[in-house]
Amino acid sequence: MSQIGTQDTPAKDTKQRLTAPFDSLDADIIVRSSDKVDFPVRKCFLAAASAVFEAMLSLPQPENTSAPNGLPVVELVEDSRTLDIILRLSYPIDTVLPADFIDHARSVLETTHKYAFDGVLERIKRRLHTSRILEREPLRMYTIACSLGMEDIARSAARQTLRCDPFDFPHVPELRHITAAPYSRLLQYHRACSQ
């Protein structure tokens, strides 16, 4: 079982060894992050996971002499940690969310939407419910979900906030991404549940 976490952190440069599934000899394309980490991946998994990549990969890809084995390179603006999480969830392997997922959640969720990684998004939602992330960081997850219009995740996170006193909510940096309306709805939800 592959697990995203500290033992599977992405390589800091392309010369370091990447862990499974990015160490496969069957890779036929390289996805390069903004911080220049190369992820050798299989086109079939990428195309199956993302409608955007499916369309892009249907076009002829030029060989790249600077990449290992001359594989085509797709350079993306996302950082390596975001891509590491998404690409692992694109593979048909059992992958759990990393302990630090909340710190990358906004970037990961935005990227899944941007590239239409619909199946990856569904896997993230299922894993959020089985992990302790919603339980540990309900307000952060609520604000991230609200700011991205992900109502189902926001509802799940709101339920988890019921274990906290709304007057003792900690300040979380993600609050800057929402207006007062979602925060007000959360307080109204607490009031209604307490009655």
Secondary structure, 3 states (H helix, E strand, C coil): CCCCCHHHCCCCCCCCCCCCCCCCCCCCEEEECCCCCEEEECHHHHHHHCHHHHHHHCCCCCCCCCCHHHCCEEECCCCHHHHHHHHHHHCCCCCCCCCCHHHHHHHHHHHHHHCCCHHHHHHHHHHHHHCCHHHHCHHHHHHHHHHCCCHHHHHHHHHHHCCCCHHHCCCCHHHHHCCHHHHHHHHHHHHHHHC
